[in-house]
Structure formats: C-alpha cells, structure tokens
Amino acid sequence: MCGKKAYAQSDKEKSQKLFIKNIVFYGNKITKDKIIAREMSIQSGDSINTDELESLLEFNKRRILNLQLFSRVEYCIDRWDSSGIEIEYTVTEILYWLPSPIFSLADRNINVWWVEENHRLDRTNIGLELTRLNFRGRNERINAIVQVGYNKVFNLGYRIPYIDKGLKHGLNFGVSYSTGREINFMTDSNKILFYSNEQYPYQKFQARFGTTFRKKYVAIHELQLSYNFFSITQSLFDRNPDFLGGKKRVNYFELMYNYEYNNTDVRVYPTNGMDFRINISKKGLGIDKDINQFMIYNETSYYKKLSNAFSTSFVFRGRLSFDDKQPYITNRALGYKNEYVRGYEYFVIDGSHYAILRSNLRYKLLDKLISQNIVKFIKYIPVRLYAKVFDDVGYVKNQFPGNSFLNNRFLNGYGAGLDIVISYYAKFRIEYSFNHLMQNGLFLHGSKE
C-alpha cells in the first residue's frame, strides 16, 4: 500500500523527470481497471516532471470521479526510487443497482402542477425505474421503466460504451412505448390546453439503435437511427387537426448525429471549462412522407472559476428548424423540459427557431464530504451548496404565431437562487425569478441549468 503522499515541488527544488513504472487501482471490486485507466491522461510508462506531479494526480482524480461510478477517489505514491514511481488510486464504488420508485407529475414542472393544477394527486404517475450501472464492470448501463397512473410509460434501454479492445467504439439501443389519459393538444396565448379522455387519446412508440465513437477523453460522436410511430384518436384530431399535420397517425424514421466536447472540471456541476454539443437530425428519410423536418441544435456552456468560492457560467442553447411549417407536435420551442427562460416557467412558446442565453454568478457556501456508516453502499456523500444571481435572455421565431404574445420578441428573466448538489448525480435548484411581465415567483427545478 501507499508509502507516501504526492508532494508539491518547492521553488528551490529543481524539476526532475519521473518515470511512471505502474499505476495501481484499489477498491474497484466490480469496475475493470481498463475502464478507469481509459479516463486518465497519464499511463504506465509515461514520464512527467516532479513539479507537475501533484497537479496531474489531482487532475486525474477528477477525471475518475467524472465516470460517476465512485463516491470517493484518493491517490498516493506507493513506491518512489531512482527507477521511478508507482502510483496508487483507491476508489469507493457506489451501489450499481438503482431501483427508483417513480412518483412524478403529469405536468411540465412543479410550479405548473402546484399553482395551475391545484396540486391534484390524480395528476401523478407511479411506477418503478430499475437501472443497472456499470454492468459487468465495463460502465455498461441497462435501464427499464414501468410507469402507470395518469400516463403510462414502458422503456427498455442498453448502452455499452466500448465493444473493441481499443476502447473507442460503443453501441446503444432501446425501445419505448407511452400513452396516457391526457395530452396537451394546442397552445393558446402561450398556455397549454389539455385534452383528457379515459380511452387514451394517443399512443407513441419508438425503437432506436446507435453507435458511438470516442477517440480520446473529451469528445464523443454518436450516430443514431430510430423508427417512430404516433397515433391519435378521432376526438383529439377534431380538436386540433394540425396536431400531426392533418393526419391521425404518422410513421417516420429519424437519423440523428450528436457531437459533444466536454473538458469541464466536474461534470455534475462544472465550475471551470467548456461543454460544446451539437445535434443534427432529419425526421423523414424520403421513404416515409408523414414528417419532414431538418433540425440543428447547439448547446455551448462556458464555466470560469474566479476564485476558490466565486465562479461564473454562461449557457447558450439554440435551434434552427426547417421548414417553418411543422405539425404542432414537432414545433415546440421554449417551456418544455429544460428549455426555458427563467421567470417564464408558466408559459410555453412554440416556433421553428429559438435561442437562450443563461448567465450566472455563483458563490460556494459549502463543499463537504459527509461520512456515515448507516448505509454502507453510500458511506461517502459529497454535498455542495452555491448561492447565485442570474440573468437570462431568449427569443423564439415563429412565422405563424397565432395569438402568442411572447413570440418574435426578446424575453428577459433574472433573479437569485440556491443550487444544491448531492453526490455525483443529484442537482436541485431553488430560484426566485422576475420577468418583463412584472411577474415574480419561487421556482423549483431538479435538472441542470
């Protein structure tokens, strides 16, 4: 085991070359050594300068944590002599079986459910999501969802990051089916109108297959082909014939390319670095005439650490979609999932093209690793708290805005909040926001900015 910790080079000491004889991993009872080593910038046989040793070991500690397979990572020097050094990394594995009871809302966010739907318990979904992380110790992921209640969802997915000895190529595939008693069928004055029926007014099915290529650490390419089926009842069609573009059922293939470049320090909640993503997709490949849409989506995030406590973040998201005339179901822009200007969570804005810029100034209140012995598989729980102020701007272009009053104009929301980061997965945001309509309120979110 370890003989000494790494040390920082003093100014008076002359930098020397160190040969890395070996890198050893301890504590990974399930995870294969090669999966951990794949994330590192140093390997056995490399030579490094002594004045870079501490920073390189710390840098690679963060890379290993970014696998999100361990709750704790520590390093030290096991042997150090004239022939070189041996480096030891000790990891604490998390529980890789994640059975998660589902108790979710049928609405877009907590505030809409609480305020506009009077927090009705009959608008909830229950079920079970079972995820097996790090299957076979190779960072594979198997996920199954069975959800019943207001909306029914059945989903099965599998991802293997590497299928070759060089650890560069991967595969993923999945199938999903969903239906429900209620669906949003139209937007009126930037508010969603819902249609409910005990006969389940819609059905949706998707089967997908994709390949990935990751040459180095920071960048990954993905190519995915999916088959999609969507059908609605006659009663839903009568209320909005444009829901599926004048049809009651559509079948189409979608070809999608994703590219991500991520060199951020801590991926669950970055404070330094950049994350660049681009998505290019084509719905309808010529053999199917029901849907025809070409879309380019970009998300660029820049994080800068100003001091030990202060950091800034700038997040841009934007989409171009052609042609401009699309069915209601493929014309969504802001107000869905994580695409919104803060302060406008109660509104939806449909359109072909949109852009958002979110800016944040954050102050770290707490950064602590909590140790407990009650539940052994989560012995170490990292907890971080950040206070922040923020300002967002957004714009949605729509050639057919109807009675929307938020399209084709700049939107601005601003406020203050608290970010809570627990472990390497969970993030919660509590934000008090203002918008240009002179509205304000407290909003709760469980996703990234």
N, C-alpha and C positions, 0 to 999 in steps of 0.2 A: 504494500500500500504506500501512500504518499510519504516521502521523506521530507519535503519542504514545499512551501508555497512559492508561487512565482513572485518575483520582486520587481520593483520599478528601478530602472537604471538611474544612478545619481549623475549629476552634471560632471563630476570629476572622473568618473569611470569611463574608460574608452569602450565604445561599442565593439562587440566581437560577434563573429558568426557562430551560430549554434546549429548543430545538426540534429534533426528530429529522428531519433532511432525508432521510436514507436509511439503510437497513440492508443491508449487502452481505455475501454469503457467498462464501467461497473454499474450495477443496479438495473441494467436492462435485461430483465428475465424473459421478456417477450420480444422486445424490439431487436431486430437484427443489427449487428454492428455496421453493416454496409449502408443501412438506411440513415443512421446518424452521421457516418463519415461523409455521405453524399452531400450534406448540408454545409460542410466545413470548407474554409478557404486554405487550410493547412492540412497536409497529409504526411504520413510516414515517408522519410526520405528527403523532405524539404529542408532547406537551410534558411534561418531567419537571424536578424540582428538582435542582440540582447536588449537593446533599447526599445525594441518593438514587441518584446515577448509578452509583457503584461497586457498591452492593448489588444494584441492578437488573440490571446486566450479569452479575454473578456468579450471581444467581438464574436468569437465562435461560440461562446456560451449563449449569446443572444440568438444566434442562428439556430442552435439546437432547440432552444425554447420556442422558436417560431414554428417548429414542427407541430406544436400544440399536442404533444404526446406525453409531456413530463410536467410535473408541478414544480420541480426544483432541479437545478443543474449546478454542480460545483466542480472546480478544477484545481489541480496542483501538479507539481513536478515530482515524479516518483523517483527517478534517478538522474543525477547530473554529475558527469565526469568529463574527462578530456575528450572522450569519444563522442559526446553529445548528451542529449536529454531524452527521457521518456515522460510523456505527458499523460496524465490520468484525468478523465472526466467521469464523475459519478452522477447518475441521474436517478430521479424518483418518478416511477411510472404512475400515471393516473389509472383510474378504472376505465377499461376499454369497452365494457358493456354499459350502454347508456339507455336503460328503459325510462322513457319520459311520458308520464301521463299527460294527455292533451286536454286542456281546458282553455279554449280560445274563443275569440269573439267573431261573430259573423260580419262585423263592421270593419272599416278601414283602419281605425285606431281607437285607443281607449277613450279619448275625448268625445269622438262622434258617438260611441256606444253610450257613454255616461250622460251626455247632455242632450243629444238629438233623439236618442232611442230610449231615454229614461232608464238606463242600465237594466233592461229587461233580461232576466235569466233565460228566457226561452230563445234568446238570440245568441246562444252559446253552442260551442261544439265540444264534444268529449271524445276521447279515443286514446290510443297508445302509439307512441313512436319508439321504435326499437332500433338503435344504432350500434353497430359493432365497429369500433375504431381499431385501427392497427391490426386488422385481421392477418393471421399468420406472421405477425411481426414485421410486415412489409409496408405498413402505412396504408393498407387497403381499407376501404370503407364500404360497409353494407348497411343499407338503410331501408326500413319498412315502416309505413304509416297506415294505420287503420283508424279512420275518424268517422264517427257517427254523430247524429244530432241535427242541428239546423242545416248544415252542409255535410255531405259525405265525401270523403277523400280516401282513395286507396293508391298507394305509391310503393314501388319497389325500385331501388337503385343500387348500383355496384360500381365502384371505382378502384382501379388498380393503377398506381402511378408509374410502375415500371414493369415491363414484360420482357426486357432484354438485359443481358449481362452488363451492358454499359450504363444502365440506369438512366435512360433518356426517353424511351417511348412508353406510353401508357394507353389504357383503354377505359372507357366508361359506357354504361348503358343503363336504361331504365324504362319502366312503363308506369303510367298513371291514369287514373280514372276519377272523375269528380262529377257530382251532381248535387242538387240542393232544392230546398223549398222556396228559396228566394234568390233573386238576381237583380243587379242594377241594370236597367234596360234603356235608360235615357238620362241625359243631363239637362236640367232646366235651371237657368240663372245660376250656373256654377254649383248647383246642388244635384246630388244623385237622386233619381226616382227609382223606387224598388217595386218589383212585381213578385207577389207571393202566390203560391198555389201548392196544395197538398200533393198534386200529381207530378211534381218535379218538372219545372218548365225548361230545364236544359240538361244536356249531357256533354261531357268533354272527355276525350281520350287522346293520349299521346304515347308514342313509342319512339325512343331515341337511342342513337349509337354514336359514339365519338372517339376520336383518337387525340392523344396529347404528345407534345414533343418539348422536352426541357433539356437544353444542352448544358446550361450552367445553372447557377443558383437563382438569379434574379428574374429571368424571363421564361415564359411558358407559352406555347402555341397550342390551340385546340381547334379541331375541325369536327363539326357535329351535323349529322343528318337526322331529321325527325319526321315522322308521319303524324298528322294532326287531324282530328275529327271533332266537329262541333255541331250539335243539333239543338233546335228549339221547338217548342210546341206551337200549334196554330194560334193559341191565345196570346202568347208572347209576341209572335210575328205580327199579329193585328195591332198590338200596342206600339211597336216600332219596326216597320218593315225594313229599315236600314240597319238593324242590329247586326245581321250577317250579310249586308249588301244586297237585299232583295231576295234572299234565299232562306230556307228553313233548315238547311244542313249544308255544311261545307267540308270538303276533304282537300288537304293540300300537304305537300312536302315543304320542308324548310331546310335550307342549307346555311349554316352559320359558322363564321370564323371568329375566334377570340384570341387576342394577344394581351398579355399582361407583363409589365415590367415593374417589379416591386423591390426597391432597395431601402425600405423603411427599417428603422431600428427594432421596434416591437410591433408586430403586425396586428395584434388585437387592439392596440391603441397607440399609434405612432406619435412620436414627438420630434423625429428628425428623419429626413429622407423624402423620396418621391415614389408615388404609385401611379403608373400610367396604364390605362386599359382602353382597348378599342374593340368594338364588336361590329361586324359587318354581316348582315343577314339578308336572305332573299326568301320571302314566302311566296310559294307558287313557282314551280320549276318548268313551266311550259306544258308538261303532261297533265297538269291539273289547272283548270281555269277559274276555280272558285275565288281564290285570293291572289292578288298580285301586289306585292309591296317590297320595295328595296329600302333598307334602313342602315344608317351608320350612327353608332352611338359611341361617345367618348366620356371617360371619367379620368380626370387628372387631379391628383391630390399632392400638395406640397406642404411639408412639415418642417419647421425650423425651431431648434432649441435655442432660446435666447440666453438662458442661464440655467442653473440647476433646478429652478422652480418654474420659470416662465417659458412658454412655447407658443408658437402660432401655427395655425393650419389654414390652408386655402384649398377648397374642394370645388372643382368645376365639373358639371355634368351637362351634356348636351346631346341632342338627337336631330338628325335630318331624315325625313321620310318622304318617299316618292311612290306613286304620285299623290297629290294633295287630297284627292277624293278617295276616302277609305271607309269601309264599314265601321260602325260605331265601336265594335269590339277591338279593332286594331288602331283606333285613333286616340287612345288615351295618352295623356301627357303628364301634367302635374296633379298631385293629390293622391297618387296610388303608390303603395309600398314605401320606398324611401325617397321618392321623387316629389319634393315639395319645397316651397319657400316657407321657412319657419314663421309662424304667425298666421298662416293661411291653411292650417290643418283641416278646417271645417269645409273647405272648398275643393272642387275639382275643376281642372281646366283642360279641355280637350284640344287637340291640334296636331299638325304634322311635325312641326319643328319647335324645339324649346331649348332653353339654356338656363342653368342655375349657377350662381357663384356664392359659396358659403365661406365666410371668413370668421375666425375665432382667435381670441387671445385667452390663453389658459394659464392658470396658476395651480401648481401641485400642492394640495393641502396635506395629503397623506400618501405614503408609499411604504407598506409594511407587509412582511411575510408572516402570516399567523400560523403557529404550530399548535396542533391539537391531536389528542390520542383517542378521541371518542370514535371517530370513523377512520379506520386505518388507511383506506384507499385514497382519502383526501387529507392526509396528515398535514400537508403544507398548502395554505390558501393565500395567494397574493391578493392584496386589496389596495386599490389606489383611488383617491378622490381628487377631482380637479374642479375648481371654480372657474367660470369663464364668462366673457361677454362676447356677443356675436352680432353679425350683420349679414343679411342675405339679400341678393337681388336675383330676379328671374324674369323670364319673358317667354310667352307662348305665341307662336304664329299660327293662325287659322284663317284660311280664306273663306270659310263658311261658319262664322262664329255664332250665328243664330242670336239668341238673347243673352249670350255670355257678356258680362261687363268686365271680365278680368283678362280676356284675350287681347292680343295686339297692343299691350301696354306694359311698361316696366312695373314690376312689383318689388316692394321693399319691406322686409321684416327684420326686426332687431330685438335684442333683449339680453338676459343674463340667465345663467343656469349652473347646474352641478352635474358632472359626469362621474359615474360610479363604475369601476372596472373590478370585477371579481374573477379570480383565477385567470386563465388564458382564453376564456370563451365568452363569459357573460359581460354585457355592457348595458347600462341603464342611463338614460338622460332625463333630467328634470329641468324644464326650461320655462321661463316666463317671457312671453313674446308680445310684441306690438306690431301692427301693420298699418298701411296707409289709410285704411278704412276707419281708423281711430278705435279699433278693437284691440283687446288685450286679454291674456289669459294664461293659465298654467297648463303645460302640455307634458305628457309622459311618453317616452319612447324607449324601445328596447333594441334598437339597432344602431349601426354606426352612423356618423354624420354624412 
